[in-house]
Structure formats: C-alpha cells, structure tokens
Amino acid sequence: MATHEAKLGIGLSTGMFFHAPAGTALPEHPLATLDAAWAEVGDVSSDGISLTFDRSTTDLRNWANALKRTIMTEHAESISAAVMDTTQEVLETMLGEGATTTVAANQQHGNLIKASLSQNTLPPEEAYLFLMKDDDDAIAVGCTKGQITSMDAVTFAPGATINWAPTIKALDEGWQIILDDGQKTA
C-alpha cells in the first residue's frame, strides 16, 4: 500500500497535497504508488480545493453586426487550497527553496527553520498534485507544470490551525483530473 493511500484512509472525504520538479508525470490513477520525486507538502484543510477557470472571449460579428460566434482568446486555470501544516516543506513550497535556512537541533533547541517572507520572485515552477478520497471515489487533480502566483493572508490565532493558502496557476497542459470510481470488477 502506498503511503498516501494509508493517509487517505476510509473516511468520507479527505485530501493531501504533493509537489515535484516541473515535468514529473502525474500518477496513472489516484491510488498508484507515487514516483519518488513527489514530496508530501501537507494536509488540505476542510475547505478543500477551489478550481477556478479564467477565460477571455471575443465575439465575432458579421457586417450586419449580428453575432456569428464567440471564440476563446485566453484561458488559465488555477487552484487555491489551504494547507494546514507549518513545516520546512510547506515553507519551501510556498516561498521557494532559497527562502529557508535550517540550523540543526542541539542541546538548547530543536531544528530551527528560518523563512524569509520578503521574496522578490515567485517560487519556481513545479508539478503539483492533490489526492483526495470521497466515499468510494479516489480523485487526483494535478499539473505537470505550475507556479504559485499568490498567497492568501496567513492568520496566527489561538485555537486555530495556521493555514498556508496558495493560488497555483497551471502552465502548459493545465490541470488534469483523474477519477477512480472504486467500482472494481471481479
């Protein structure tokens, strides 16, 4: 059993977030063992993921100014998701690998991870993957090349999780959805 399969569990709905170097192939099906290049970023909050379609169109009209058709001139898809962990992997994914430094644990403290929140560039392009289970359905939503283009506000409050919520814009082939309905044959 794949590590992520065990974490998806048997509940009604759950999800996890992974990243890999740009160009890494998406799994053939949602419960496949992931290539070693995929690293777990963290658990997605109960808000789930939001897939947004941004399409620009132009109306084409004839000489009589009658609408003949509409064409798409631009399109982009992005996903927003809140990750409810604060780890080195999360910080490096959200801010870029060069944004963090680590001081090894010693007798006075554990591993210290310092992250520079003031970045002059976007994090590098990477492959992104969200795996989720909804009753019998196993679902993968991913892109082989995308980029984190913005972050929602991060709230540090008593009694609440610290959520890092990036917006990831898919590049090249865009987002893909792979659904396994769980209805196996004998």
PLY file of the C-alpha trace (Angstrom):
ply
format ascii 1.0
element vertex 186
property float x
property float y
property float z
element edge 185
property int vertex1
property int vertex2
end_header
0.00 0.00 0.00
1.30 3.44 -0.91
1.98 5.88 1.94
-0.59 8.33 0.64
-3.20 5.56 0.32
-2.93 4.82 4.03
-3.26 8.52 4.87
-6.32 8.91 2.64
-7.94 6.35 4.90
-11.51 5.12 4.78
-13.34 8.29 5.76
-15.89 10.02 3.62
-13.66 12.81 2.42
-10.01 13.76 2.87
-7.14 15.21 0.85
-3.39 15.69 0.62
-1.07 17.99 -1.34
2.19 16.99 -3.08
4.80 18.69 -5.26
7.63 17.52 -7.51
10.07 19.00 -10.01
8.36 20.53 -13.06
7.70 17.89 -15.71
7.20 15.00 -13.27
4.48 12.71 -14.63
1.15 12.52 -12.85
0.16 9.08 -11.50
-1.85 6.78 -13.79
-4.57 6.55 -11.14
-5.18 8.26 -7.79
-4.12 5.32 -5.60
-0.99 4.42 -7.59
2.32 4.45 -5.77
3.76 7.88 -6.40
7.11 8.36 -8.11
9.86 9.10 -5.59
10.07 12.67 -6.96
6.73 13.54 -5.34
7.10 15.03 -1.84
4.19 15.49 0.53
3.54 19.14 1.32
0.74 18.62 3.84
-2.90 18.05 4.60
-5.50 20.17 2.85
-7.89 21.90 5.26
-11.59 21.05 5.43
-12.21 23.93 2.99
-10.87 21.64 0.24
-9.52 22.95 -3.05
-11.11 25.53 -5.34
-10.57 25.20 -9.09
-11.06 28.47 -10.97
-11.46 28.84 -14.73
-10.45 32.21 -16.15
-11.48 32.56 -19.78
-11.43 35.59 -22.04
-13.57 35.61 -25.17
-14.15 37.75 -28.22
-17.42 37.98 -30.12
-17.15 37.75 -33.89
-19.80 39.70 -35.79
-20.65 39.99 -39.48
-21.18 43.24 -41.44
-24.73 43.45 -40.14
-23.29 43.36 -36.62
-25.02 40.04 -35.97
-23.17 37.73 -33.60
-21.81 34.77 -35.58
-19.74 33.06 -32.90
-17.63 33.56 -29.82
-14.02 32.45 -29.63
-11.81 31.95 -26.62
-8.77 34.22 -26.73
-7.13 33.35 -23.40
-7.60 30.79 -20.68
-5.98 29.90 -17.39
-6.92 27.55 -14.61
-5.81 27.91 -11.04
-6.32 26.06 -7.78
-6.47 27.55 -4.31
-6.09 25.33 -1.27
-5.31 25.86 2.39
-2.55 23.61 3.74
-2.85 23.21 7.49
0.76 22.44 8.35
3.74 24.68 9.04
6.81 22.65 8.14
10.01 23.22 6.21
8.39 21.50 3.20
5.40 23.86 3.34
7.55 26.98 3.69
9.88 25.95 0.86
6.92 25.12 -1.39
5.10 28.38 -0.68
8.11 30.72 -0.67
10.76 28.93 -2.73
13.58 26.68 -1.58
16.07 29.53 -1.22
13.77 31.30 1.24
14.56 28.95 4.13
17.63 28.13 6.19
17.92 25.43 8.81
20.01 25.28 11.96
20.38 21.70 13.19
19.00 20.69 16.56
21.32 20.79 19.54
21.00 20.56 23.34
19.36 24.00 23.57
16.78 23.74 20.74
15.23 21.56 18.07
15.78 22.14 14.35
15.34 25.85 13.66
13.81 26.72 10.32
14.01 30.37 9.33
11.99 31.63 6.36
12.32 34.96 4.64
8.81 36.18 3.89
10.01 39.03 1.65
10.67 37.44 -1.70
11.38 39.37 -4.90
10.46 36.46 -7.17
7.76 33.82 -7.37
8.53 30.27 -6.22
9.90 28.10 -9.04
7.69 26.20 -11.45
6.86 22.73 -10.16
4.46 19.84 -10.69
1.56 19.84 -8.22
-0.82 17.09 -7.16
-3.84 16.92 -4.89
-5.10 13.47 -3.88
-8.48 13.02 -2.29
-10.99 10.38 -1.40
-14.73 10.92 -1.43
-16.60 7.79 -0.30
-15.62 5.15 -2.95
-14.14 7.71 -5.34
-10.41 8.35 -5.39
-9.53 11.57 -7.20
-6.26 13.14 -8.34
-6.06 16.73 -9.55
-2.67 17.76 -10.80
-0.48 19.56 -13.29
2.98 18.69 -14.55
3.97 22.36 -14.56
2.50 25.14 -12.46
3.50 28.07 -10.32
2.35 29.58 -7.06
1.31 33.09 -8.05
-0.22 34.39 -4.82
-0.90 33.56 -1.17
-3.91 34.30 0.98
-3.38 36.02 4.32
-1.94 33.72 6.99
-3.60 34.01 10.38
-1.80 33.07 13.60
-4.54 32.75 16.24
-5.06 30.76 19.45
-7.02 27.55 18.97
-6.80 27.65 15.16
-4.63 25.93 12.61
-2.11 28.01 10.69
-3.19 27.71 7.06
-0.92 28.49 4.12
-3.24 29.03 1.15
-1.50 29.41 -2.21
-3.07 30.01 -5.58
-1.39 27.79 -8.14
-1.69 28.63 -11.83
-1.23 25.68 -14.19
1.09 26.23 -17.15
1.43 24.33 -20.44
-1.06 21.41 -20.33
-3.13 22.82 -17.47
-4.81 20.90 -14.67
-5.90 17.31 -15.14
-8.45 15.33 -13.15
-8.13 11.56 -12.77
-11.10 9.79 -11.17
-11.27 6.18 -9.96
-14.90 5.44 -9.11
-13.88 2.48 -6.94
-16.18 0.06 -8.79
-13.77 -2.83 -9.37
-14.65 -5.92 -11.38
-14.34 -9.43 -10.06
0 1
1 2
2 3
3 4
4 5
5 6
6 7
7 8
8 9
9 10
10 11
11 12
12 13
13 14
14 15
15 16
16 17
17 18
18 19
19 20
20 21
21 22
22 23
23 24
24 25
25 26
26 27
27 28
28 29
29 30
30 31
31 32
32 33
33 34
34 35
35 36
36 37
37 38
38 39
39 40
40 41
41 42
42 43
43 44
44 45
45 46
46 47
47 48
48 49
49 50
50 51
51 52
52 53
53 54
54 55
55 56
56 57
57 58
58 59
59 60
60 61
61 62
62 63
63 64
64 65
65 66
66 67
67 68
68 69
69 70
70 71
71 72
72 73
73 74
74 75
75 76
76 77
77 78
78 79
79 80
80 81
81 82
82 83
83 84
84 85
85 86
86 87
87 88
88 89
89 90
90 91
91 92
92 93
93 94
94 95
95 96
96 97
97 98
98 99
99 100
100 101
101 102
102 103
103 104
104 105
105 106
106 107
107 108
108 109
109 110
110 111
111 112
112 113
113 114
114 115
115 116
116 117
117 118
118 119
119 120
120 121
121 122
122 123
123 124
124 125
125 126
126 127
127 128
128 129
129 130
130 131
131 132
132 133
133 134
134 135
135 136
136 137
137 138
138 139
139 140
140 141
141 142
142 143
143 144
144 145
145 146
146 147
147 148
148 149
149 150
150 151
151 152
152 153
153 154
154 155
155 156
156 157
157 158
158 159
159 160
160 161
161 162
162 163
163 164
164 165
165 166
166 167
167 168
168 169
169 170
170 171
171 172
172 173
173 174
174 175
175 176
176 177
177 178
178 179
179 180
180 181
181 182
182 183
183 184
184 185
